[in-house]
Amino acid sequence: MTLQLPSEIVVERFLPTARAMLARELAAEGCSQQTIADMLGLSQAAVSKYLSGEQSGDPRFADNAEMQATIEYIASGFADGSVDEYEALAELLELIESFEDRGPICAVHEAEMPALQGLGCDLCVRGQDPRVETEREVLGNVREAVRTFANTAAIVDHIPNVGTNIAMAMPDAEGVTDVAAVPGRIHAMGGQANVPADPEFGASEHVATTVLAMGTVAPQRRGALNVKTSDALLDALAAAGLSTAEFEAGYENRYERLTDLLASTEPTPEVLYHEGAFGVEPITYVFGDDAADAVTTLVDAVTAPTDKAG
C-alpha cells in the first residue's frame, strides 16, 4: 500500500517541472542565469542544471499544452515586466487546480497510488463524495462475502455449472450498473471455488436482477448469491427457517415476473428458486441485508449438523 498526498506530487513533480520550463523560457527571452535565479528564488547552479537539461522535470507536465501556454505567458511577462510575482503565483495556482480536476496531477497520483484507479477520485476539488464512499463499502462487503464463500469447503458442491455470483446493490440502485458482483463468476475447479477477479459494478445481470427485484418489496435486502437448486439445498434452507418461493425459469421479463411474485407473497421470501427449463440450469438465490450476510446465511444452512437419528 502506498499513501501519497496530492500536495507531494505538486512539490516533488509539478514544481520542479515548472521551474525547469520557466528557466528555459526566461533564458530564451535573453535573461541571464543569475537574473533567472533571482526571479525564481533559486541558486545560479540550480538554474544551470535546468538549462543544461540535467533536470528537465516530469514529461506528463512538461508535454501538457495548458502548462506550456501558462509557462510561456509568465516567462514573457516576467521578461517585459507585464507580469509580477503575484500574478505568476495566481496563474500557477489556477493551473494546479485545473490539473487536480481529472488532469495530470490525478494521472500521476493514480500511478503512485494504484488503489485510486477506477474510483473517479475528485477529493482535491470536491471533497469526500458520500456516494464514492458507499461504493467502496459495497465493494468491500462483496470482497468479504467472496472470501467467506471461497473458504467454505462445503460450498463447492453447490456451485452450478454456470457459476456462482455474489452481488450487492447500492442503496439507491436503479439498474445492474448499481450492483457490484464478480466479473466472470465463481466456478468450481479442482474441488475449490475459483474467483477470477475482484468485484466490480455492473459485473452481473441475473443475480443483479434478482437483487433489484427484491429491492422493490424489501429494500433492506441488498445482497444475494446464486447456487444450484437441489432437494438437499432446499431442505437445508427450510431447516434453517428460511422462507422460500419458486418462480418459473427463463430470462424473458424476469424482473417483472419476480416483482409480481414478491409483491403477492407473504412473508417476503428469503430464498427464490426455480427448477430449470430447456437450456436453463436450476438455480436458487439466497438473499441477505448485504452480500456477506447472504453468504453467511447460505453457509450456516449448508454446514448445520443434521439429525440422522430419525
C-alpha positions as CSV (number, residue, x, y, z in Angstrom):
1,M,0.0,0.0,0.0
2,T,1.3,3.5,-0.9
3,L,-0.1,6.6,0.7
4,Q,0.8,9.8,-1.0
5,L,-0.8,13.2,-0.8
6,P,-1.5,15.2,-4.0
7,S,0.5,18.1,-2.4
8,E,3.6,15.8,-2.5
9,I,3.1,15.5,-6.3
10,V,2.8,19.2,-6.6
11,V,6.0,19.8,-4.7
12,E,8.1,16.9,-6.0
13,R,6.9,16.7,-9.6
14,F,4.9,19.7,-10.7
15,L,7.1,22.5,-9.2
16,P,10.5,21.3,-10.4
17,T,9.0,20.9,-13.9
18,A,7.5,24.4,-13.8
19,R,10.8,25.8,-12.6
20,A,12.8,24.0,-15.4
21,M,10.3,25.2,-18.0
22,L,10.4,28.8,-16.7
23,A,14.2,28.8,-16.6
24,R,14.4,27.7,-20.2
25,E,11.7,30.2,-21.4
26,L,13.4,33.1,-19.5
27,A,16.7,32.1,-21.0
28,A,15.1,32.2,-24.4
29,E,13.9,35.7,-23.6
30,G,17.5,36.7,-23.0
31,C,17.7,36.7,-19.2
32,S,21.0,35.7,-17.6
33,Q,21.3,32.8,-15.3
34,Q,21.6,35.0,-12.3
35,T,18.6,37.0,-13.2
36,I,16.6,33.8,-13.7
37,A,17.8,32.6,-10.3
38,D,16.7,35.8,-8.6
39,M,13.3,35.7,-10.3
40,L,12.6,32.0,-9.4
41,G,14.3,32.1,-5.9
42,L,16.9,29.5,-7.0
43,S,20.7,29.3,-6.9
44,Q,22.6,30.0,-10.1
45,A,23.8,26.4,-10.0
46,A,20.2,25.1,-10.0
47,V,19.4,27.3,-13.0
48,S,22.4,26.0,-14.8
49,K,21.2,22.4,-14.3
50,Y,17.8,23.3,-15.6
51,L,19.2,24.9,-18.7
52,S,21.6,22.0,-19.3
53,G,18.8,19.5,-19.3
54,E,20.1,17.7,-16.2
55,Q,16.8,18.4,-14.5
56,S,14.0,18.7,-17.0
57,G,11.0,17.7,-14.9
58,D,8.2,15.2,-15.5
59,P,7.1,14.9,-19.1
60,R,3.5,14.3,-18.0
61,F,3.5,18.0,-17.0
62,A,6.1,19.4,-19.5
63,D,4.3,18.0,-22.5
64,N,0.9,19.4,-21.4
65,A,-0.3,22.2,-23.8
66,E,-2.0,24.1,-21.0
67,M,1.1,24.1,-18.9
68,Q,3.3,25.2,-21.8
69,A,1.0,28.1,-22.5
70,T,1.0,29.2,-18.9
71,I,4.8,29.0,-18.6
72,E,5.2,31.0,-21.8
73,Y,2.8,33.6,-20.6
74,I,4.6,34.0,-17.2
75,A,8.1,34.0,-18.7
76,S,7.3,36.6,-21.4
77,G,5.5,38.7,-18.7
78,F,8.5,38.5,-16.4
79,A,10.8,39.5,-19.2
80,D,8.9,42.6,-20.2
81,G,7.6,43.5,-16.8
82,S,3.9,42.9,-17.6
83,V,3.5,40.1,-15.1
84,D,4.6,40.4,-11.4
85,E,5.1,37.7,-8.8
86,Y,1.5,37.9,-7.5
87,E,0.0,37.3,-11.0
88,A,2.5,34.5,-11.7
89,L,1.5,32.8,-8.5
90,A,-2.1,33.1,-9.3
91,E,-1.5,31.6,-12.8
92,L,0.3,28.6,-11.3
93,L,-2.3,28.0,-8.6
94,E,-5.0,28.1,-11.2
95,L,-3.0,25.6,-13.3
96,I,-2.6,23.3,-10.3
97,E,-6.3,23.4,-9.6
98,S,-7.0,22.5,-13.2
99,F,-4.6,19.6,-13.0
100,E,-6.2,18.3,-9.8
101,D,-9.6,18.0,-11.6
102,R,-9.0,14.8,-13.6
103,G,-5.8,16.2,-15.0
104,P,-2.1,15.3,-15.0
105,I,-1.8,15.5,-11.2
106,C,-4.6,12.9,-10.9
107,A,-2.9,10.7,-13.5
108,V,0.4,10.9,-11.5
109,H,-1.5,10.3,-8.3
110,E,-3.2,7.2,-9.6
111,A,0.1,5.9,-10.9
112,E,1.7,6.4,-7.4
113,M,-1.4,5.0,-5.6
114,P,-3.0,2.2,-7.7
115,A,-5.8,1.9,-5.1
116,L,-7.2,5.1,-6.6
117,Q,-7.5,3.7,-10.1
118,G,-11.1,3.4,-11.4
119,L,-12.6,5.3,-8.5
120,G,-13.1,8.6,-10.3
121,C,-11.5,10.3,-7.4
122,D,-12.1,14.0,-7.1
123,L,-11.2,14.6,-3.5
124,C,-8.9,17.5,-4.4
125,V,-11.7,19.6,-5.9
126,R,-14.9,18.4,-4.4
127,G,-14.0,16.8,-1.1
128,Q,-15.2,13.5,0.1
129,D,-18.1,12.1,-2.0
130,P,-20.6,10.1,0.1
131,R,-21.6,8.0,-3.0
132,V,-17.9,7.1,-3.7
133,E,-17.6,6.1,0.0
134,T,-20.7,3.9,-0.3
135,E,-19.4,2.3,-3.4
136,R,-16.2,1.4,-1.7
137,E,-18.2,0.0,1.2
138,V,-20.3,-2.1,-1.1
139,L,-17.2,-3.4,-3.0
140,G,-15.5,-4.2,0.3
141,N,-18.6,-6.1,1.5
142,V,-18.7,-8.2,-1.7
143,R,-15.0,-9.0,-1.3
144,E,-15.6,-10.2,2.3
145,A,-18.5,-12.3,1.1
146,V,-16.4,-13.8,-1.7
147,R,-13.6,-14.7,0.8
148,T,-16.1,-16.4,3.1
149,F,-17.7,-18.3,0.2
150,A,-14.3,-19.5,-1.2
151,N,-13.0,-20.6,2.2
152,T,-16.0,-22.8,3.0
153,A,-15.3,-26.2,1.6
154,A,-19.0,-27.3,1.8
155,I,-20.0,-24.6,-0.6
156,V,-18.2,-26.0,-3.7
157,D,-20.8,-28.8,-4.2
158,H,-23.4,-26.1,-4.6
159,I,-21.7,-24.1,-7.3
160,P,-23.7,-24.5,-10.6
161,N,-22.2,-25.2,-14.0
162,V,-22.9,-21.6,-15.0
163,G,-21.0,-20.4,-11.9
164,T,-22.0,-18.5,-8.8
165,N,-22.1,-14.8,-8.5
166,I,-22.3,-12.8,-5.3
167,A,-23.8,-9.4,-5.6
168,M,-24.8,-6.3,-3.6
169,A,-26.7,-3.3,-4.6
170,M,-26.2,0.4,-3.8
171,P,-28.9,1.8,-1.5
172,D,-30.4,3.8,-4.4
173,A,-29.8,1.2,-7.1
174,E,-31.8,1.7,-10.3
175,G,-30.1,-0.8,-12.6
176,V,-27.5,-3.5,-12.9
177,T,-24.7,-1.0,-13.1
178,D,-25.5,0.0,-9.5
179,V,-24.9,-3.6,-8.4
180,A,-21.4,-4.9,-7.5
181,A,-20.5,-8.5,-8.4
182,V,-17.7,-10.8,-9.5
183,P,-16.7,-10.5,-13.2
184,G,-16.8,-13.9,-14.9
185,R,-18.5,-15.6,-11.9
186,I,-17.1,-18.1,-9.4
187,H,-16.6,-21.6,-10.7
188,A,-15.7,-24.9,-9.1
189,M,-12.2,-26.0,-10.2
190,G,-10.3,-28.9,-8.6
191,G,-12.6,-29.1,-5.7
192,Q,-12.2,-25.4,-4.9
193,A,-14.0,-22.2,-5.6
194,N,-12.1,-20.2,-8.3
195,V,-12.6,-16.5,-8.0
196,P,-11.5,-14.9,-11.3
197,A,-11.4,-11.2,-10.3
198,D,-12.2,-8.6,-7.7
199,P,-15.8,-7.3,-7.7
200,E,-16.9,-4.5,-10.0
201,F,-20.1,-2.6,-10.5
202,G,-22.2,-3.9,-13.5
203,A,-20.5,-7.3,-13.5
204,S,-23.7,-9.3,-13.1
205,E,-27.0,-9.5,-14.9
206,H,-29.1,-12.3,-13.5
207,V,-28.1,-12.1,-9.8
208,A,-28.3,-8.3,-10.0
209,T,-31.8,-8.5,-11.5
210,T,-33.0,-10.6,-8.6
211,V,-31.5,-8.1,-6.1
212,L,-33.2,-5.2,-7.8
213,A,-36.5,-7.1,-7.8
214,M,-36.2,-7.9,-4.1
215,G,-35.5,-4.2,-3.5
216,T,-39.0,-3.3,-4.7
217,V,-40.5,-5.1,-1.6
218,A,-37.6,-5.4,0.8
219,P,-35.1,-2.6,0.1
220,Q,-33.0,-3.6,3.2
221,R,-32.1,-6.9,1.4
222,R,-29.4,-5.6,-0.9
223,G,-27.2,-8.8,-1.1
224,A,-27.7,-12.1,-2.9
225,L,-25.9,-15.1,-4.5
226,N,-26.9,-17.9,-6.7
227,V,-26.3,-21.6,-6.2
228,K,-27.6,-24.7,-7.9
229,T,-31.1,-25.9,-6.9
230,S,-31.2,-29.4,-5.2
231,D,-33.5,-31.1,-2.8
232,A,-30.7,-31.2,-0.2
233,L,-30.2,-27.5,-0.5
234,L,-33.8,-26.6,-0.3
235,D,-34.2,-28.9,2.7
236,A,-31.2,-27.3,4.4
237,L,-32.6,-23.8,3.8
238,A,-36.0,-24.7,5.1
239,A,-34.5,-26.4,8.2
240,A,-32.7,-23.1,8.8
241,G,-36.1,-21.4,9.0
242,L,-35.8,-19.5,5.7
243,S,-38.9,-18.8,3.7
244,T,-38.8,-19.9,0.0
245,A,-40.7,-19.2,-3.2
246,E,-40.5,-20.9,-6.5
247,F,-40.6,-19.0,-9.8
248,E,-40.6,-20.0,-13.4
249,A,-37.2,-20.4,-15.1
250,G,-36.4,-18.3,-18.2
251,Y,-34.9,-14.9,-18.6
252,E,-37.6,-13.1,-20.6
253,N,-39.4,-10.5,-18.5
254,R,-37.7,-12.0,-15.4
255,Y,-37.6,-8.7,-13.4
256,E,-41.3,-8.1,-14.0
257,R,-42.2,-11.7,-13.1
258,L,-40.1,-11.6,-9.9
259,T,-41.6,-8.3,-8.8
260,D,-45.1,-9.6,-9.3
261,L,-44.3,-12.7,-7.4
262,L,-42.6,-10.9,-4.5
263,A,-45.5,-8.4,-4.2
264,S,-48.0,-11.2,-3.8
265,T,-46.1,-13.4,-1.5
266,E,-46.3,-13.2,2.3
267,P,-44.0,-13.3,4.1
268,T,-41.4,-11.9,1.7
269,P,-39.2,-14.9,0.8
270,E,-35.6,-15.0,1.8
271,V,-34.9,-17.6,-0.9
272,L,-36.1,-17.7,-4.6
273,Y,-35.5,-20.8,-6.7
274,H,-36.5,-22.4,-10.0
275,E,-36.2,-26.0,-11.2
276,G,-34.7,-25.1,-14.6
277,A,-36.0,-25.3,-18.1
278,F,-34.6,-26.3,-21.5
279,G,-31.2,-24.8,-21.6
280,V,-31.6,-23.2,-18.2
281,E,-29.9,-24.8,-15.2
282,P,-31.9,-25.0,-11.9
283,I,-30.8,-22.1,-9.7
284,T,-31.5,-20.9,-6.2
285,Y,-31.0,-17.3,-5.0
286,V,-30.3,-16.6,-1.3
287,F,-30.7,-13.1,0.0
288,G,-29.3,-11.1,2.8
289,D,-29.1,-7.5,4.1
290,D,-25.8,-7.4,2.3
291,A,-23.6,-9.7,0.3
292,A,-21.7,-11.0,3.4
293,D,-25.0,-11.6,5.1
294,A,-26.4,-13.6,2.2
295,V,-23.2,-15.8,2.1
296,T,-23.3,-16.3,5.8
297,T,-27.0,-17.3,5.6
298,L,-26.1,-19.9,3.0
299,V,-23.0,-21.2,4.8
300,D,-24.9,-21.6,8.1
301,A,-27.6,-23.6,6.4
302,V,-25.4,-26.0,4.4
303,T,-23.0,-26.6,7.3
304,A,-25.6,-27.1,10.0
305,P,-25.5,-30.5,11.6
306,T,-28.3,-32.8,10.5
307,D,-30.3,-35.0,12.8
308,K,-29.8,-38.5,11.4
309,A,-31.4,-40.3,14.4
310,G,-34.8,-40.3,12.8
